[in-house]
């Protein structure tokens, strides 16, 4: 497995720190879309992108509901989006 996410994250943090106003300090930074996944009894951290969808459901009487239903679908990577190395599956 590559370490592109770690390297890029470190680089991003350095760039952000360099652009902060004088006297400001960075309190947190990191990838927004990462999560814990279980597969075959093994837990691992994987990075993903989210695909968003919203739809309008229909009531029993056939009229559309007033509110939209929103749902996010995580799409995990099978290859690193930066270097192309195949992601290991546990």
N, CA, C and O atoms as a MOPAC input file, in Angstrom:
PM7 MOZYME 1SCF
protein

 N      0.84700 1    -1.18200 1     0.00000 1
 C      0.00000 1     0.00000 1     0.00000 1
 C      0.88800 1     1.23800 1     0.00000 1
 O      1.91200 1     1.28100 1     0.68100 1
 N      0.49100 1     2.22300 1    -0.75600 1
 C      1.25100 1     3.46800 1    -0.83300 1
 C      0.97000 1     4.34400 1     0.38500 1
 O      0.08500 1     4.04300 1     1.18700 1
 N      1.72400 1     5.42200 1     0.51400 1
 C      1.49000 1     6.37400 1     1.60100 1
 C      1.16200 1     7.77200 1     1.06100 1
 O      1.48900 1     8.78200 1     1.68400 1
 N      0.51500 1     7.81000 1    -0.09900 1
 C      0.17500 1     9.08200 1    -0.75300 1
 C     -0.70600 1     9.96800 1     0.12300 1
 O     -0.48600 1    11.17600 1     0.20400 1
 N     -1.71000 1     9.36700 1     0.78500 1
 C     -2.60500 1    10.17500 1     1.60900 1
 C     -1.84900 1    10.80900 1     2.76900 1
 O     -2.10800 1    11.96000 1     3.11800 1
 N     -0.91800 1    10.07500 1     3.37000 1
 C     -0.11300 1    10.62100 1     4.45700 1
 C      0.78400 1    11.73000 1     3.94800 1
 O      0.83900 1    12.80500 1     4.54500 1
 N      1.49100 1    11.48500 1     2.84800 1
 C      2.38600 1    12.49900 1     2.28500 1
 C      1.63400 1    13.75600 1     1.86900 1
 O      2.05100 1    14.87000 1     2.18600 1
 N      0.52400 1    13.57500 1     1.16000 1
 C     -0.26300 1    14.72100 1     0.71000 1
 C     -0.86500 1    15.47000 1     1.89300 1
 O     -0.90400 1    16.70100 1     1.89200 1
 N     -1.33000 1    14.74100 1     2.89400 1
 C     -1.87600 1    15.37100 1     4.10500 1
 C     -0.83400 1    16.21200 1     4.81600 1
 O     -1.12700 1    17.32700 1     5.24800 1
 N      0.38100 1    15.69100 1     4.94400 1
 C      1.47100 1    16.44400 1     5.57700 1
 C      1.80700 1    17.69300 1     4.76700 1
 O      2.03700 1    18.76400 1     5.32800 1
 N      1.83500 1    17.54300 1     3.44400 1
 C      2.11700 1    18.67600 1     2.56200 1
 C      1.02400 1    19.74200 1     2.67000 1
 O      1.32200 1    20.93500 1     2.73200 1
 N     -0.23000 1    19.31500 1     2.69300 1
 C     -1.34100 1    20.26000 1     2.82200 1
 C     -1.26700 1    21.01400 1     4.14800 1
 O     -1.47700 1    22.22600 1     4.19000 1
 N     -0.97100 1    20.30300 1     5.21500 1
 C     -0.86800 1    20.93900 1     6.52800 1
 C      0.23800 1    21.98900 1     6.54000 1
 O      0.05700 1    23.07300 1     7.09600 1
 N      1.37500 1    21.67900 1     5.93600 1
 C      2.48600 1    22.64400 1     5.86100 1
 C      2.08500 1    23.88000 1     5.06800 1
 O      2.39100 1    25.00500 1     5.46600 1
 N      1.40400 1    23.67300 1     3.95200 1
 C      0.96300 1    24.80800 1     3.12000 1
 C     -0.05000 1    25.68200 1     3.85100 1
 O      0.00200 1    26.90900 1     3.77200 1
 N     -0.97000 1    25.03600 1     4.56400 1
 C     -1.98100 1    25.79200 1     5.30500 1
 C     -1.31700 1    26.60600 1     6.40900 1
 O     -1.64000 1    27.78000 1     6.59200 1
 N     -0.38900 1    25.99400 1     7.14900 1
 C      0.31300 1    26.70600 1     8.22100 1
 C      1.05200 1    27.92200 1     7.68500 1
 O      1.08900 1    28.96300 1     8.34200 1
 N      1.63900 1    27.80200 1     6.50300 1
 C      2.38600 1    28.91100 1     5.91100 1
 C      1.48300 1    30.08000 1     5.53600 1
 O      1.94200 1    31.22000 1     5.45800 1
 N      0.20400 1    29.80300 1     5.30500 1
 C     -0.72200 1    30.85600 1     4.87800 1
 C     -1.57500 1    31.42000 1     6.01100 1
 O     -2.38900 1    32.31400 1     5.78200 1
 N     -1.40000 1    30.91100 1     7.22800 1
 C     -2.19300 1    31.41200 1     8.34700 1
 C     -1.77300 1    32.83500 1     8.69600 1
 O     -0.60800 1    33.19400 1     8.52200 1
 N     -2.70000 1    33.64600 1     9.18400 1
 C     -2.33700 1    34.99400 1     9.62400 1
 C     -1.32000 1    34.93100 1    10.76800 1
 O     -1.24900 1    33.94000 1    11.49600 1
 N     -0.55600 1    35.97700 1    10.91000 1
 C      0.47300 1    36.02200 1    11.94500 1
 C     -0.15400 1    35.82200 1    13.32000 1
 O     -1.15200 1    36.45900 1    13.65500 1
 N      0.43400 1    34.94000 1    14.10600 1
 C     -0.04800 1    34.65900 1    15.44900 1
 C     -1.09600 1    33.55400 1    15.52100 1
 O     -1.40200 1    33.06700 1    16.61000 1
 N     -1.65300 1    33.15100 1    14.37700 1
 C     -2.66100 1    32.08300 1    14.37200 1
 C     -1.97000 1    30.72500 1    14.42600 1
 O     -0.84800 1    30.56400 1    13.94700 1
 N     -2.65800 1    29.75600 1    15.01800 1
 C     -2.10500 1    28.40000 1    15.05700 1
 C     -3.15200 1    27.41100 1    14.57500 1
 O     -4.33500 1    27.53000 1    14.89200 1
 N     -2.70700 1    26.45100 1    13.81800 1
 C     -3.58600 1    25.42100 1    13.26800 1
 C     -3.99600 1    24.47400 1    14.38300 1
 O     -3.14000 1    23.91000 1    15.06500 1
 N     -5.29500 1    24.29600 1    14.57400 1
 C     -5.80200 1    23.43500 1    15.64000 1
 C     -6.11000 1    22.01900 1    15.16600 1
 O     -5.94900 1    21.06000 1    15.92100 1
 N     -6.54800 1    21.88700 1    13.93400 1
 C     -6.81900 1    20.55200 1    13.41500 1
 C     -6.79700 1    20.59700 1    11.89200 1
 O     -7.08000 1    21.62700 1    11.28000 1
 N     -6.46300 1    19.48000 1    11.30700 1
 C     -6.50900 1    19.31700 1     9.86200 1
 C     -6.52800 1    17.82400 1     9.56800 1
 O     -6.12000 1    17.01700 1    10.40300 1
 N     -6.98900 1    17.46500 1     8.41100 1
 C     -7.01800 1    16.05400 1     8.06200 1
 C     -8.03900 1    15.79300 1     6.97800 1
 O     -8.77400 1    16.68600 1     6.55600 1
 N     -8.06600 1    14.55700 1     6.54000 1
 C     -8.97600 1    14.15700 1     5.48900 1
 C    -10.38300 1    14.08100 1     6.04600 1
 O    -10.61300 1    13.47600 1     7.09300 1
 N    -11.32400 1    14.69500 1     5.34600 1
 C    -12.70700 1    14.71400 1     5.78300 1
 C    -13.38400 1    13.37000 1     5.55100 1
 O    -14.20900 1    12.94300 1     6.36000 1
 N    -13.05200 1    12.71800 1     4.48100 1
 C    -13.77600 1    11.50700 1     4.12500 1
 C    -12.89300 1    10.26900 1     4.27200 1
 O    -12.35600 1     9.73400 1     3.30200 1
 N    -12.77200 1     9.84600 1     5.50800 1
 C    -12.12800 1     8.57300 1     5.79200 1
 C    -12.98500 1     7.88900 1     6.84700 1
 O    -13.68900 1     8.55200 1     7.60800 1
 N    -12.92600 1     6.59800 1     6.89100 1
 C    -13.76400 1     5.89300 1     7.84100 1
 C    -13.21100 1     4.52500 1     8.17300 1
 O    -12.31800 1     4.00900 1     7.50000 1
 N    -13.75900 1     3.95500 1     9.22000 1
 C    -13.38200 1     2.60800 1     9.62600 1
 C    -14.27800 1     1.61600 1     8.91000 1
 O    -15.50000 1     1.76400 1     8.89700 1
 N    -13.66600 1     0.61000 1     8.31800 1
 C    -14.40100 1    -0.41300 1     7.58300 1
 C    -14.02900 1    -1.78000 1     8.13600 1
 O    -12.86800 1    -2.03200 1     8.45600 1
 N    -15.01200 1    -2.65500 1     8.24800 1
 C    -14.77800 1    -4.02600 1     8.68700 1
 C    -14.91600 1    -4.96400 1     7.49700 1
 O    -15.87800 1    -4.88500 1     6.73300 1
 N    -13.93500 1    -5.85600 1     7.35500 1
 C    -13.99200 1    -6.85000 1     6.29600 1
 C    -13.27400 1    -8.10600 1     6.76900 1
 O    -12.09600 1    -8.05100 1     7.12100 1
 N    -13.95100 1    -9.20000 1     6.77900 1
 C    -13.33900 1   -10.45700 1     7.20400 1
 C    -12.84100 1   -10.43300 1     8.63100 1
 O    -11.84500 1   -11.08500 1     8.94600 1
 N    -13.51400 1    -9.69300 1     9.51000 1
 C    -13.11400 1    -9.60400 1    10.91000 1
 C    -11.94600 1    -8.67200 1    11.16800 1
 O    -11.43900 1    -8.61700 1    12.28800 1
 N    -11.50600 1    -7.93200 1    10.14600 1
 C    -10.38800 1    -7.00000 1    10.29300 1
 C    -10.89300 1    -5.57800 1    10.05300 1
 O    -11.60500 1    -5.31900 1     9.08300 1
 N    -10.51600 1    -4.65200 1    10.95400 1
 C    -10.91500 1    -3.26600 1    10.80800 1
 C     -9.75800 1    -2.47400 1    10.20600 1
 O     -8.60700 1    -2.63700 1    10.61300 1
 N    -10.07200 1    -1.61000 1     9.22900 1
 C     -9.03900 1    -0.78000 1     8.62300 1
 C     -9.60800 1     0.60200 1     8.32400 1
 O    -10.82400 1     0.77500 1     8.23600 1
 N     -8.72500 1     1.58300 1     8.17000 1
 C     -9.12400 1     2.93600 1     7.79300 1
 C     -8.97400 1     3.05500 1     6.28900 1
 O     -7.90200 1     2.79000 1     5.74500 1
 N    -10.03600 1     3.44900 1     5.61800 1
 C    -10.01100 1     3.63600 1     4.17300 1
 C    -10.49200 1     5.04000 1     3.84600 1
 O    -11.28700 1     5.62600 1     4.58200 1
 N    -10.00600 1     5.56400 1     2.74800 1
 C    -10.44400 1     6.86300 1     2.26400 1
 C    -11.47500 1     6.63700 1     1.17800 1
 O    -11.43900 1     5.63400 1     0.46600 1
 N    -12.39900 1     7.58600 1     1.05900 1
 C    -13.47400 1     7.42700 1     0.09500 1
 C    -13.98500 1     8.78400 1    -0.35400 1
 O    -13.67800 1     9.81100 1     0.25200 1
 N    -14.75800 1     8.77600 1    -1.41100 1
 C    -15.49000 1     9.95700 1    -1.83300 1
 C    -16.96800 1     9.64400 1    -1.64600 1
 O    -17.36300 1     8.47900 1    -1.59800 1
 N    -17.77200 1    10.68100 1    -1.54100 1
 C    -19.19600 1    10.45300 1    -1.37000 1
 C    -19.96300 1    10.89900 1    -2.60500 1
 O    -19.68800 1    11.94600 1    -3.19100 1
 N    -20.91700 1    10.08600 1    -2.97600 1
 C    -21.84100 1    10.42100 1    -4.04700 1
 C    -23.15900 1    10.77000 1    -3.36900 1
 O    -23.70700 1     9.96200 1    -2.61900 1
 N    -23.67000 1    11.96900 1    -3.63000 1
 C    -24.88800 1    12.44200 1    -2.97800 1
 C    -26.09100 1    12.29100 1    -3.90000 1
 O    -25.98500 1    12.46800 1    -5.11300 1
 N    -27.22000 1    11.96400 1    -3.31500 1
 C    -28.47100 1    11.87800 1    -4.07200 1
 C    -29.59500 1    12.45400 1    -3.21800 1
 O    -29.59500 1    12.31600 1    -1.99500 1
 N    -30.53500 1    13.08900 1    -3.86900 1
 C    -31.74300 1    13.54300 1    -3.17100 1
 C    -32.93000 1    13.18300 1    -4.04800 1
 O    -32.87400 1    13.29100 1    -5.27300 1
 N    -33.99300 1    12.75900 1    -3.40600 1
 C    -35.17300 1    12.35000 1    -4.15300 1
 C    -36.42700 1    12.72900 1    -3.38500 1
 O    -36.39500 1    12.93300 1    -2.17100 1
 N    -37.51100 1    12.81800 1    -4.09900 1
 C    -38.78400 1    13.17300 1    -3.50500 1
 C    -39.68100 1    11.94600 1    -3.50200 1
 O    -40.04300 1    11.41500 1    -4.55200 1
 N    -40.02700 1    11.51200 1    -2.31200 1
 C    -40.89000 1    10.33800 1    -2.18000 1
 C    -42.34600 1    10.72600 1    -2.43600 1
 O    -42.69400 1    11.90700 1    -2.46100 1
 N    -43.17200 1     9.72500 1    -2.62000 1
 C    -44.59100 1     9.93800 1    -2.89300 1
 C    -45.40500 1     9.39500 1    -1.71300 1
 O    -45.12200 1     8.31900 1    -1.18600 1
 N    -46.41000 1    10.15800 1    -1.31900 1
 C    -47.31100 1     9.72000 1    -0.25000 1
 C    -48.22600 1     8.60600 1    -0.76900 1
 O    -48.27000 1     8.33600 1    -1.96900 1
 N    -48.95100 1     7.96900 1     0.14600 1
 C    -49.87700 1     6.89500 1    -0.23400 1
 C    -50.96700 1     7.37400 1    -1.18200 1
 O    -51.48000 1     6.60400 1    -1.99300 1
 N    -51.32200 1     8.67400 1    -1.07100 1
 C    -52.37500 1     9.20000 1    -1.94700 1
 C    -51.84700 1     9.61400 1    -3.32300 1
 O    -52.60800 1    10.10000 1    -4.15900 1
 N    -50.53800 1     9.42100 1    -3.55900 1
 C    -49.95700 1     9.70400 1    -4.86800 1
 C    -49.34600 1    11.09200 1    -5.02000 1
 O    -48.72600 1    11.38700 1    -6.04100 1
 N    -49.51700 1    11.94600 1    -4.01400 1
 C    -48.93500 1    13.29100 1    -4.09300 1
 C    -47.50000 1    13.25400 1    -3.56200 1
 O    -47.17500 1    12.42300 1    -2.71400 1
 N    -46.63800 1    14.15400 1    -4.05700 1
 C    -45.25500 1    14.15900 1    -3.58000 1
 C    -45.14100 1    14.68700 1    -2.15500 1
 O    -45.85500 1    15.61300 1    -1.76800 1
 N    -44.25300 1    14.10200 1    -1.39000 1
 C    -43.98400 1    14.60200 1    -0.04600 1
 C    -43.34200 1    15.98700 1    -0.14900 1
 O    -42.70000 1    16.30500 1    -1.15000 1
 N    -43.51600 1    16.80300 1     0.88300 1
 C    -43.02700 1    18.18000 1     0.86500 1
 C    -41.49200 1    18.24000 1     0.91900 1
 O    -40.88500 1    19.10300 1     0.28600 1
 N    -40.88500 1    17.35100 1     1.65300 1
 C    -39.42700 1    17.39500 1     1.83500 1
 C    -38.70900 1    16.38500 1     0.94600 1
 O    -39.23400 1    15.32400 1     0.61100 1
 N    -37.49100 1    16.76000 1     0.58300 1
 C    -36.63000 1    15.83900 1    -0.16100 1
 C    -35.93400 1    14.90700 1     0.81200 1
 O    -35.62800 1    15.29700 1     1.93900 1
 N    -35.68700 1    13.70300 1     0.39500 1
 C    -34.88000 1    12.75600 1     1.15000 1
 C    -33.48000 1    12.80500 1     0.55600 1
 O    -33.30300 1    12.67800 1    -0.65500 1
 N    -32.48200 1    12.99000 1     1.42600 1
 C    -31.09200 1    13.06400 1     0.97400 1
 C    -30.33700 1    11.85300 1     1.49400 1
 O    -30.54100 1    11.40900 1     2.62400 1
 N    -29.46300 1    11.32900 1     0.64700 1
 C    -28.68900 1    10.15600 1     1.04000 1
 C    -27.29500 1    10.24600 1     0.43300 1
 O    -27.13300 1    10.65900 1    -0.71500 1
 N    -26.28900 1     9.85600 1     1.21700 1
 C    -24.90700 1     9.82400 1     0.75900 1
 C    -24.47900 1     8.37700 1     0.57900 1
 O    -24.82600 1     7.51000 1     1.38200 1
 N    -23.72500 1     8.12500 1    -0.47800 1
 C    -23.23600 1     6.78800 1    -0.77200 1
 C    -21.71400 1     6.82500 1    -0.82300 1
 O    -21.15000 1     7.43600 1    -1.73000 1
 N    -21.02400 1     6.17700 1     0.14000 1
 C    -19.56300 1     6.18400 1     0.09600 1
 C    -19.04200 1     5.27400 1    -1.01700 1
 O    -19.53400 1     4.16200 1    -1.20600 1
 N    -18.04800 1     5.75800 1    -1.74200 1
 C    -17.39800 1     4.98200 1    -2.79800 1
 C    -15.93200 1     4.85700 1    -2.40900 1
 O    -15.18600 1     5.83500 1    -2.44700 1
 N    -15.52700 1     3.65200 1    -2.03600 1
 C    -14.13600 1     3.44200 1    -1.63400 1
 C    -13.26500 1     3.21600 1    -2.85900 1
 O    -13.74400 1     2.80300 1    -3.91500 1
 N    -11.99500 1     3.49200 1    -2.70000 1
 C    -11.04600 1     3.36500 1    -3.80100 1
 C    -10.51200 1     1.94100 1    -3.89200 1
 O    -10.20500 1     1.32900 1    -2.86900 1
 N    -10.39900 1     1.41300 1    -5.09700 1
 C     -9.70400 1     0.13800 1    -5.28700 1
 C     -8.26600 1     0.39500 1    -5.74400 1
 O     -7.42000 1    -0.49800 1    -5.68300 1
 N     -7.99600 1     1.62300 1    -6.20300 1
 C     -6.65000 1     2.06200 1    -6.56400 1
 C     -6.42100 1     3.44400 1    -5.98300 1
 O     -7.36500 1     4.22300 1    -5.84900 1
 N     -5.18300 1     3.76000 1    -5.63700 1
 C     -4.85600 1     5.08800 1    -5.13000 1
 C     -5.13600 1     6.11300 1    -6.23400 1
 O     -4.66100 1     5.94300 1    -7.35700 1
 N     -5.90200 1     7.17800 1    -5.93500 1
 C     -6.20500 1     8.16800 1    -6.96600 1
 C     -5.00600 1     9.04200 1    -7.32900 1
 O     -5.07200 1     9.80800 1    -8.28900 1
 N     -3.92000 1     8.93700 1    -6.57700 1
 C     -2.74600 1     9.77100 1    -6.82800 1
 C     -1.63700 1     9.04300 1    -7.58100 1
 O     -1.03900 1     9.60300 1    -8.49900 1
 N     -1.35600 1     7.78100 1    -7.19300 1
 C     -0.24200 1     7.07000 1    -7.84000 1
 C     -0.68300 1     5.82300 1    -8.60300 1
 O      0.09900 1     5.27400 1    -9.37900 1
 N     -1.92200 1     5.36500 1    -8.39900 1
 C     -2.42400 1     4.22000 1    -9.14700 1
 C     -2.14000 1     2.85800 1    -8.54900 1
 O     -2.50200 1     1.84500 1    -9.14800 1
 N     -1.49800 1     2.79800 1    -7.37700 1
 C     -1.19900 1     1.52000 1    -6.74200 1
 C     -2.50500 1     0.89300 1    -6.26500 1
 O     -3.36600 1     1.59100 1    -5.72900 1
 N     -2.66100 1    -0.41900 1    -6.45700 1
 C     -3.85300 1    -1.13000 1    -6.03500 1
 C     -3.95400 1    -1.09500 1    -4.51100 1
 O     -2.98600 1    -1.38300 1    -3.80800 1
 N     -5.14300 1    -0.73800 1    -4.00900 1
 C     -5.37800 1    -0.70000 1    -2.56100 1
 C     -5.53900 1    -2.12300 1    -2.06200 1
 O     -6.20200 1    -2.94400 1    -2.69500 1
 N     -4.92900 1    -2.40600 1    -0.92700 1
 C     -5.01300 1    -3.74100 1    -0.35600 1
 C     -6.36400 1    -3.93400 1     0.28700 1
 O     -6.89800 1    -3.01900 1     0.91500 1
 N     -6.91500 1    -5.10900 1     0.13500 1
 C     -8.15700 1    -5.47900 1     0.79000 1
 C     -7.81700 1    -6.46400 1     1.89000 1
 O     -7.13600 1    -7.46100 1     1.65200 1
 N     -8.29500 1    -6.18300 1     3.09800 1
 C     -8.02900 1    -7.08000 1     4.22100 1
 C     -9.06900 1    -8.17700 1     4.27400 1
 O     -9.01600 1    -9.03600 1     5.15500 1

